Amino acid sequence: MKTSRLAVAISIWLGSVLLAVSLPAADRYHFLKEIPVGGEGGWDYLSIDSAGHRLYVSHGNKVVVIDLEKEQVIGEVDDTPGVHGFAVAPELGRGFPATVARTRSAW
């Protein structure tokens, strides 16, 4: 009797996991809030510093810094041409813009 109950419990659990995985992303995620950033230029990758509650978003030739507790832009890392992302090193108290180096053949 214990084996059949365990088998039913596992089947139910597995079925719910498969259902959750098969749902489109729109059914699993939903919009919470918009934080206006503004400015010109394209967008690229973002990085999260969970310890510092910061979100770093590459935007044009800069990285926009967003405070996730205040839910607002608190600064920028300017003059980062070609920036695609931002690497956070919280143990060093530093962050580094990530760019793509171009060689002569890539021009």
LUMDRENTOR-194127 format. One line per field, with one value per residue (C-alpha): residue number from 1; residue in one letter; x negated, y negated, z. Coordinates in nm, 3 decimals. Each point is the difference from the previous one (the first is absolute). Example, Ala and Ser with C-alpha at 12.3 -4.5 7.8 and 13.67 -1.06 7.14 Angstrom:
resi (1; 2);
resn (A; S);
east (-1.230; -0.137);
north (0.450; -0.344);
up (0.780; -0.066);
This chain:
resi (1; 2; 3; 4; 5; 6; 7; 8; 9; 10; 11; 12; 13; 14; 15; 16; 17; 18; 19; 20; 21; 22; 23; 24; 25; 26; 27; 28; 29; 30; 31; 32; 33; 34; 35; 36; 37; 38; 39; 40; 41; 42; 43; 44; 45; 46; 47; 48; 49; 50; 51; 52; 53; 54; 55; 56; 57; 58; 59; 60; 61; 62; 63; 64; 65; 66; 67; 68; 69; 70; 71; 72; 73; 74; 75; 76; 77; 78; 79; 80; 81; 82; 83; 84; 85; 86; 87; 88; 89; 90; 91; 92; 93; 94; 95; 96; 97; 98; 99; 100; 101; 102; 103; 104; 105; 106; 107);
resn (M; K; T; S; R; L; A; V; A; I; S; I; W; L; G; S; V; L; L; A; V; S; L; P; A; A; D; R; Y; H; F; L; K; E; I; P; V; G; G; E; G; G; W; D; Y; L; S; I; D; S; A; G; H; R; L; Y; V; S; H; G; N; K; V; V; V; I; D; L; E; K; E; Q; V; I; G; E; V; D; D; T; P; G; V; H; G; F; A; V; A; P; E; L; G; R; G; F; P; A; T; V; A; R; T; R; S; A; W);
east (0.000; -0.284; -0.158; 0.317; 0.042; -0.361; 0.042; 0.311; -0.177; -0.301; 0.227; 0.189; -0.323; -0.158; 0.313; 0.002; -0.370; 0.053; 0.300; -0.197; -0.291; 0.227; 0.180; -0.113; -0.216; 0.290; 0.197; -0.287; -0.113; 0.197; -0.069; -0.048; -0.126; -0.168; -0.303; -0.050; -0.360; 0.018; -0.280; -0.103; -0.170; 0.056; 0.026; -0.206; -0.069; 0.079; -0.173; 0.134; -0.195; 0.234; -0.209; -0.003; 0.359; -0.118; 0.089; -0.254; 0.138; -0.219; 0.164; -0.172; -0.350; 0.070; 0.117; 0.308; 0.005; 0.340; 0.064; 0.239; 0.120; 0.085; 0.103; -0.170; -0.306; -0.277; -0.292; -0.192; -0.338; -0.080; -0.242; 0.010; 0.013; 0.092; 0.135; 0.208; 0.027; -0.138; -0.188; 0.050; -0.269; 0.167; -0.284; -0.228; 0.256; -0.047; 0.176; -0.140; 0.163; -0.014; -0.074; -0.078; -0.352; -0.018; -0.290; -0.091; 0.183; 0.319; 0.020);
north (0.000; -0.240; 0.060; -0.096; -0.322; -0.090; 0.072; -0.222; -0.281; 0.017; 0.007; -0.307; -0.186; 0.096; -0.102; -0.343; -0.051; 0.096; -0.233; -0.292; 0.060; 0.028; -0.330; -0.295; -0.256; -0.248; 0.230; 0.032; -0.362; -0.318; -0.373; -0.157; -0.354; -0.225; -0.205; -0.280; -0.039; -0.232; -0.109; 0.097; 0.308; 0.371; 0.242; 0.308; 0.230; -0.062; 0.113; 0.028; -0.061; 0.173; -0.093; -0.369; 0.001; -0.152; 0.066; -0.098; -0.047; -0.075; -0.278; -0.166; -0.105; 0.019; 0.234; -0.112; 0.085; 0.070; 0.035; 0.294; -0.100; -0.359; 0.117; -0.295; -0.093; -0.109; -0.051; 0.081; 0.134; -0.241; 0.015; 0.373; 0.019; 0.341; 0.116; 0.318; 0.089; -0.060; 0.249; -0.045; 0.104; -0.072; 0.155; -0.269; -0.279; -0.046; 0.036; 0.018; -0.090; 0.287; -0.096; 0.191; -0.058; -0.049; 0.113; -0.150; 0.280; -0.075; -0.361);
up (0.000; 0.082; -0.340; -0.189; 0.204; -0.063; -0.370; -0.015; 0.188; -0.232; -0.305; 0.116; 0.079; -0.333; -0.188; 0.165; -0.077; -0.364; -0.024; 0.148; -0.237; -0.303; 0.063; -0.210; 0.177; -0.008; 0.228; 0.249; 0.013; 0.028; -0.008; 0.344; -0.053; -0.253; 0.099; -0.254; -0.118; -0.302; -0.227; -0.348; -0.134; 0.001; 0.288; 0.065; 0.295; 0.364; 0.319; 0.352; 0.318; 0.244; 0.306; -0.095; -0.134; -0.327; -0.362; -0.268; -0.350; -0.302; -0.199; -0.295; 0.110; 0.372; 0.274; 0.193; 0.372; 0.157; 0.374; 0.029; 0.348; -0.100; -0.349; -0.170; -0.201; 0.237; -0.236; -0.315; -0.100; -0.284; -0.289; -0.063; -0.382; -0.130; 0.335; -0.011; 0.367; 0.347; 0.217; 0.375; 0.250; 0.337; 0.199; -0.149; 0.015; -0.375; -0.330; -0.351; -0.332; -0.249; -0.359; -0.314; -0.125; -0.373; -0.209; -0.333; -0.181; 0.195; -0.121);
